[in-house]
Amino acid sequence: MRRDVIPPADLLPVGRRATFAFRVVRALLAPVVLAVFDIRVEGRDKIPDGPYVLIANHLNWLDPFVLLLAMPTEPRLHFLANPENLVKNRWHWWLIRQIRGYIPVDLKRHSDQALFHHVDRCLELGGAVAIFPEAAYGPAEGELQETWKSGFAYFAIKAGVPVLPVALSGTKDLWLRKRVQVLIGEPMPTSGRDDRWVIENARHGLRKLLPAYTEPPGRKPLRRLLTRLLY
């Protein structure tokens, strides 16, 4: 595949089960991430056993890694994201194809039926879907951008699955042993609700979860390196 071509949305299989490759990579990656960062997770008991659509604020490259470590291995979490930068790095894209859990989104193809069908299929098979409705990195901790993509509501309502809000705090600027918080909210049922209600209430629920942020004093080792590690 050419590195400037966005792969089709249904390139990688989806489902509830995690691949063996993902289990191995997760087992190897977790100790490294937990050694570099001080990650605190609250609300794991609120994670649904079945399929769900996870929404989170987006601050930096670390966000999906933190979510993968905070969420259970199954149901497997599948990220909807633009793979433009991933496909330019042959090794990164090869790794994604082995561990899966990624649904490519071509921003130039509006109303991509393959994307809609593949997300529907993922939830139907018992998988979970993760979306950053802000689409791009937010400018500051403790805030949500005005830009707010609404596709998550469509997917959740059609599949009849809950929306799970997850707030991330501490990932905007990173340094060695930086404390990162993952705050998991109550799952929001979508049955019988229209998309406008789900969009507004999900945003409100996520905003309420975001804690006030104050940058801690003291030394911040490797700040520039870690903040921009995967840029």
N, C-alpha and C positions, 0 to 999 in steps of 0.2 A: 504494500500500500504506500502510495506517495505521501510524504510528510506534510504536504499542504492540503490534503484531502480529508475532510471530516468523515469519519466512518459512519455507516448507517446506525440508526438508533437500536435496531434489533440484532446487532453484530454478536453480542455476548449473551449466552443463556442466562435466564433468571429463575428464581425459585426460592423456596424456604431454606434449603440445605446449603451449607457453606462447603466450598471445595476443600479438598485436602491441602492444596497449595495455600489457600487463604489461612487455614488453621496453622500451618507451619510458619508463614510469614508473620501472622499475628503473635504467635508464641515467641518468635525471635525479636519482633519489634517492640513488644510491650515493655520488657525490662529496660531497653535503651531509652524509650520515651519517658518512662517513669523515673529513670536515673537523672535525666536532663531537666525535667520539669516536675514541679510539685502539683500533681493533678488531684483535685478533690471533686468527687461526684456525689450529688444529693438527689434522692428520689428514684433510685433504681427500682423500687417496689411498685412504681407507677407505670412501668413499661408493659404494654400489652403482651400477652402470650401469642396472639395471632397477628395478622397483617395490620400495618398502620402506615400513615404518612407522617414522617418526622419533619418539622420545620425548625430552623435555627437561624440566629443572626450570624453574620459572616464578617470576620475581622482579619484573618491572615491564613497562610498556608497550613498552619497546624490544625485548623478546625476539623477537617474530615478525619484526621488521624485520632484526635481526641474523641470524636464521636464513635469511631470504630472500637476504641478501647472501652468506652463507657457503656456501649450497648452490648447485649449478649451476642454470642456468635450466631445464634439462630433465634428468631427468623433473621436471615441474612439481610444486611442493610445494603441497598443499592442507591448510589448517588446519581442524580440527574445533573449533568454539568457539561459545559462546553469543553471538548477535549483538544482544542486547538494547540495549546502548549504541550500537552502530553504527547501527541502524535509526532511532535518535532524531536522528541527524545526517544530514540529507538529502544533503549533499555527500559525506560519508564513504561512505555506503551506495551512492551513485551510482558513486563511484570503484571500490568493491569489485565492483560488478556489471560494470564494464568490464574490470578486470584478472583477475577470477575467482580461483580458488585458495582458495575458502572454502566450507566445508560447514556450514551453520547447524545448531546443536544446540539443540533446545527442551528445557530442563531439566524441564519439566512433563510431557513425553511420554516415559514410560519404555517401553523396547522398541519404539521407533519403527522400523517395518519399512522406511519410506522411507529413513531414515538408513542402516540396515544395507545395503540394496541399493545405495545411491549410493556408499558407501565401497567395497563389493565391486566395483562397476563401475569406479571410479577406478583401483583396483589392477589390475583385469583389463585395462584399457586402457594400462597401463604408467606411470600416475602414481604419485606418492608422497604419503603422508598424514602430517601432523604433528599430534601430540597432546601436550598438557601434562597428564600423569596426575594432577598435584596439583590441577588444576582452578582454583585460585585462587593469588594471589601468595603465595610463601613468606615467612615472617617474617624470615629471616636468610640471609646468604651462606653457602655451603659446607654447607648442610643440606638434607635432604628432609623434607617434611611427613609426618606419619603418614597423613593422607588420601592414598589412592592408588587412582585409578580403573583398572579392569582391562580396559576395552574394547579397548585397543590390542592386547592379546594375542589376543583373539577374532578381530579383523580380520586380523592377521598370520598366524595359524594357518590360518584358512579359506582365505586367498589363497595360502598357502605361500610367503610372502615374509619376508625377515629384518626384525628389529627393530634400528634404529640408535640407540644411545644418544648423546645430545649434552649435554654439561654447559656451562652458562652461568655465568660469574663476572664480577662487577663491575657488574651492571645494577640492583641494588637501589636504590642512591643514585647519582645521576648529576650530573656537572658537566662543564664544558668541558674537552675532551681527556682525559676519564676513560678509563683502560684497561679494555677489555672483552675477556674471553677466551672463545673458543668451542673446546671440546675434543671432538673427534669420536672416538668409540670404535669398537671392532671390531663389525661387523654380526653379529647373533646369529641363526643359522638356527633356524627354527621347525618344519621338517618333522619329523613323528614325535614331536613334543613335545606335552604337554598344557598347558592354560592355566595351571595352578598353577605348573608349572616355568618357563614363560615369564615370568609375572608376577614371581616371586621373583628369577629370575636377571637380568631386565632392570633391576629396581630395584637389585639389588646392583651390576650393572655401571655404572649411572649414578652411584651413590653413590661408587664407587671413582674415577670420573673427576673428581669435584668437588674442586677444589684448596682448600687452606686459604686463608682470606681475612684480610688485615690492611689496614685502611684506611690509605692513604698519608698522610704529613704534608703540610703546605703549604696554599696557597690552593686553594679549590674554587669557581671562578667559576660563577655561574648555577645553583648547586646546587638551590635550591628550585624554580626555573622548570623546569629540565630533568627533575628527578625526577618532577614532577607534570604534565608537559607535556600528556599526552593523558588525564588523569584526567577 
